Amino acid sequence: MIEIEPNYQKRNEFKDDDFVCYCFKYTKRDIKNDFIKNNRSLIYEKIAIDKKAGGCNCATENPKGK
C-alpha cells in the first residue's frame, strides 16, 4: 500500500523564505539569523517601534489582511 501525504502546508508552518512580516519584508530566515546573531530579536523591536510610529500596513501588505 502506498501512503500519500497531503500536499499542503500545515497551519502556522513557515518556510525559511516565507514572509513573517509583510509590511517590512522580513522572512523567517531573517528573524532566525537576527536571533542567532544577537541572542534576541532586534527585528521584532524594530517592527514594534515602526508600528507605534504608524509604519504598519498589514491591511494592504499581508494577503490575509492581518
Contact map, one row per residue, 1 for C-alpha under 8 A:
111000000000000000000000000000000000000000000000000000000000000000
111100000000000000000000000000000000000000000000000000000000000000
111110000000000000000000000000000000000000000000000000000000000000
011111000000000000000000000000000000000000000000000000000000000000
001111100000000000000000000000000000000000000000000000000000000000
000111110000000000000000000000000000000000000000000000000000000000
000011111000000000000000000000000000000000000000000000000000000000
000001111100000000000000000000000000000000000000000000000000000000
000000111110100000000000000000000000000000000000000000000000000000
000000011111100000000000000000000000000000000000000000000000000000
000000001111100000000000000000000000000000000000000000000000000000
000000000111110000000000000000000000000000000000000000000000000000
000000001111111000000000000000000000000000000000000000000000000000
000000000001111101010000000100000000000000000000000000000000000000
000000000000111111000000000100000000000000000000000000000000000000
000000000000011111000000001110000000000000000000000000000000000000
000000000000001111100000001110000000000000000000000000000000000000
000000000000011111110000001100000000000000000000000000000000000000
000000000000000011111100111100000000000000000000000000000000000000
000000000000010001111100111100000000000000000000000000000000000000
000000000000000000111111111000000000000000000000000000000000010000
000000000000000000111111110000000000000000000000000000000100110000
000000000000000000001111100000000000000000000000000000011100110000
000000000000000000001111110000000000000000000010000000000000000000
000000000000000000111111111000000000000000000000000000000000000000
000000000000000000111101111101100000000000000000000000000000000000
000000000000000111111000111111100000000000000000000000000000000000
000000000000011111110000011111110000000000000000000000000000000000
000000000000000110000000001111111000000000000000000000000000000000
000000000000000000000000011111111100000000000000000000000000000000
000000000000000000000000011111111110000010100000000000000000000000
000000000000000000000000000111111111000000000000000000000000000000
000000000000000000000000000011111111100000000000000000000000000000
000000000000000000000000000001111111111111100000000000000000000000
000000000000000000000000000000111111111111000000000000000000000000
000000000000000000000000000000011111111100000000000000000000000000
000000000000000000000000000000001111111100000000000000000000000000
000000000000000000000000000000000111111111000000000000000000000000
000000000000000000000000000000000111111110000000000000000000000000
000000000000000000000000000000000111111111000000000000000000000000
000000000000000000000000000000100110011111111000000000000000000000
000000000000000000000000000000000110010111111100000000000000000000
000000000000000000000000000000100100000011111110000000000000000000
000000000000000000000000000000000000000011111111000000000000000000
000000000000000000000000000000000000000011111111100000000000000000
000000000000000000000000000000000000000001111111110000000000000000
000000000000000000000001000000000000000000111111111000000000000000
000000000000000000000000000000000000000000011111111100000000000000
000000000000000000000000000000000000000000001111111110000000000000
000000000000000000000000000000000000000000000111111111110000000000
000000000000000000000000000000000000000000000011111111110000000000
000000000000000000000000000000000000000000000001111111100000000000
000000000000000000000000000000000000000000000000111111100000000000
000000000000000000000000000000000000000000000000011111110000000000
000000000000000000000000000000000000000000000000011111111000000000
000000000000000000000010000000000000000000000000011001111100000000
000000000000000000000010000000000000000000000000000000111111110000
000000000000000000000110000000000000000000000000000000011111110011
000000000000000000000000000000000000000000000000000000001111110111
000000000000000000000000000000000000000000000000000000001111111010
000000000000000000000110000000000000000000000000000000001111111010
000000000000000000001110000000000000000000000000000000001111111111
000000000000000000000000000000000000000000000000000000000001111111
000000000000000000000000000000000000000000000000000000000010011111
000000000000000000000000000000000000000000000000000000000111111111
000000000000000000000000000000000000000000000000000000000110011111
